[in-house]
Amino acid sequence: MACRTRVLGAVGTALLAAALPATVLPAEAVSLGPAAGPPAGAGGPGGERRAPDQEGSVAAADLLAATAACAPVSKGKYRTDAGAAETVPVCDATGAVFWKADMDIDCDGQVTPHCNTTTDPWFQNQTAFSQSDGKPLNSEKLPFVVVPAPSGRWSYTASGIRGGGVVAVVHGGRVQYAVVGDTGPVGIIGEASYAAAGGLGIPPHPQRGGVPSGVTYILFKNSRVSPIENHDEAVRLGDVLAKKFVRENGHAR
């Protein structure tokens, strides 16, 4: 569980210059193929950004058009960081919920070269949801997002969202597909794994990375990837669900 409350303002702004995003799919049909390796944008030995590859076939512009209007489902708004104003509602839509926020970096889970107690003072060796072998998720390899822990403000389970659910993350004209992989503080929103950030061309360093705004998270209801660590399946299902989402929300081109 991600219990950190990051303050991104001072640590992220110097590294925003080249933020680009990536792509997603549904949960009823699941394939049990092998887990994929780290996404193209996960970074080299120093965690530097690399040009990510586009995932799926749905354009970022179409997904953003389908999320232009917000019908709040949360009873109140969330902060993007500790001490920030409450400005972010969770919005309901046909087939999904979504929010628009910043991106802080979740490095929790398995100990890896870029995610450990040395690189991340908030590091925890567990995630709310586990791999098929019972181990925590690998945030350096698996694109996943963090949802706020259930509260009176909003409960993700009440909206049909669960661990392993498919997510489309949109930033800088790109789409990255991910899964719901961890939970965070009840009052803060806008966090994703090291791999998810790298796949979007966002600086993934757990302390100095992230971006302060401009990220859209679309969580598809009643979807699930099995096993949760199979990123190829997240992309396959995500692409199907993203097409359906754009079509049903009246903004298909």
N, C-alpha and C positions, 0 to 999 in steps of 0.2 A: 504494500500500500504506500502510495506517495504521500507522505505527511508533511513535506517541505512546504514552506510558503516563500517563494522566491521574490526578490525585488529586482526586476529586470532592467529598470530604467538606467541605472548607473553602469551596468555591465554589458548591455547588449547593443547600445546605440552605435558604437564605433564599428560594428561588424555588419551593418545592414546592407552595405552597398550592392551586393549581388544576390539578392534573394530571388529565387525562382521556384515554382511548385511542380507537382507530379500527378496520379489518378486512382478507381475502385470497382464492387459487385454483390447478389442475394444469399439467403441462408437455407432455403428449403432443399436445394440440390447441392450436395457437398461431395467433393471428390477427396479421396484419401491419399493423394499423391505425396511425394516427399517434400519436406520443408525446403523453402528456397533459401539462398544465401543472402548476404546483405545487399540492399538496393544500391543502384549505381551511384547515388549521391552520398553514400555514407561517409565518404572521406578517406584520405590516405592515412599513412602512419601517424601524422600529426593531427588528424581530424579535420583537415582542410576540406573546403567545398570542392566538389567536382560537378561537371555539367550532368544533371540527371536526365534519364530517358523518360519520355512520356509514357504513362501507364494507361491502358484502355483506349477507347475510341471516343469518349464523350468530352467535348471541349469545356474548358474551364468557364468560358463565357456563358455557355448554356446552363451550367450548374449555378453560376452566380445569378443569372436572370431568374432562375426558378426559386432563388432565395431572396429576391428583392424585397418582398413584403414579409413582415414578421407578425404571426399570431402567437403571442406569448403563452406558453404552457407552464412556465415557472411562476411561482407566487413571489415575485420579486426578482431582482437582478443580482448578478455576481460581480465580484471584483476580478480583475486580471492579475493582480499582485497584492500582497499584504500591504495595507495602508492606502490602496487606490480606492477611488470612488466606485460605487456599485452601478455599473453601466451596461452590463451584458445580460440580456434575457435569453432563455432557452425558448426557441420558436418551434411551433408545431406546423407540420405540412403533411400532405398526403404521402404516406409511405416513409416518412422520416421526421426526425427533429434536427434542428441545426442551431448553431450559434456562430457569432463573428467576434473574434478576440485576438489576443496575442498568441505567441507560442513560447512557452518555457520548455526547457529540456528535461525529460524524465530519463535518468540513467539507472534507475533501480532494477533489481533482478540479479541475473547472473553476473559474477565478477568477470570483467573483460579488460583488455588493455586501456580502453577509453572510459570505462564506467567502473569505478572502484572508489574506495575511501580516500585515495590520494587525489584523484581528479575531481571528485564530487563530495564536498563536506556534508551534503544531505543524503548521501548514498545509503540505501537499505537493500539488503540481499534477498528481497522478496517482492513479489507483485501480487495484486489482488487475485489475478487469475494465472493459472499455471499451464505449462506445456502438457502434452499428452503423456509424458513420462513422469509427471509430477514435479519437475523442476520449475523454478521461476522463469519468467520470460527473459529473453536476451535482448535488452533494449538497444544494443549496438547493432544487432542483425535484423530484428523484427520491427517493422513499422507498426506502432500502436499508439492509441490516444488514451488520455486519462479523463475519466468522467468524475464530477463531484460526487462524494459519498452521499447517499440518500439523506434527505432532511425534509423538514416541512416546506422548504422552498421548492424542492423538486426531487423526485425519485426516478432515476433512470429506468428502473424496472417497470414502473407504472406506465412508461411510454413505450414499452416493448423493446427496450434496449438491454442487452446482457453481455456478459463476457464472451469474447469471440465474435461479437456483432461486427458487421462490415461498416466501414467509415470511408467517406471520400473527404480528403483534406485538400483545399484549394488555396493556392497562394502564387502570386506573381505570374498568372497565366498558365499554371500547371496544376495537374491533379495527381495526388498520391493516394493509393488505396492502402488502408490500414485496418486494424481490428481494435475493438475495445479491449484494453489489456491491463488497466490499472485504475484505481480510484484515488482521489485526492481530497483536500480539505473541503468541508461542506460549503464554504463561502467563496471559493476561488475556482476559476475556470480558465482554460486555455493552456494545455500542456500536452506534449507528445514525446515519443521516444527519440533517442539519438538517431536511430535509423530513419524515422519518419521525417525528421528535420533535414537530414542529409539528402534524402530522396527528393526533397523540394528545393535543394540548393540553399537551405537556411543553415547558418553556422550551427553545428551540433554540440559544441562544447557545453558541458553541464553548468559551468559557471558564467562563461562569457558569450555563450551562443543565444540562439533564439531571435525573435523579432517582436517589437512592441505592439504591432497591430497588423491588420490586413490578412488574417488567416480565417477561412471559413471551414467549419467542421460540420459535415452532413452525416448523421448516424441513421442508418437504415433500420427501420422497425422489424422485429421478428426475423432477423437475419443471424446467421452464425456460420463461421468457418470451422471445419473440423478436419484435422486437428488445428488448433488455434495458431500454431506456428507455421502453417502452410501459406506463405505469402502468395504463391502463384494462384492458389484457390481464392484468396481475398481479391486479387485482381480480376479473376474470371467472374466471380459473383458480383463484384463491385461494378463492373462494366454493364452487366445485365440490369442491376438495380438502378444505376445512374440513368440509363436510358429510360427506364420506366418512370423514375422520379421526374425527369425533365418533361416527359410526355404527360404525365398525370397532373403536373402543376402548371400546365398550359403555356409553356415557353419553348416547346420544341421548334427547331428551325428546319 
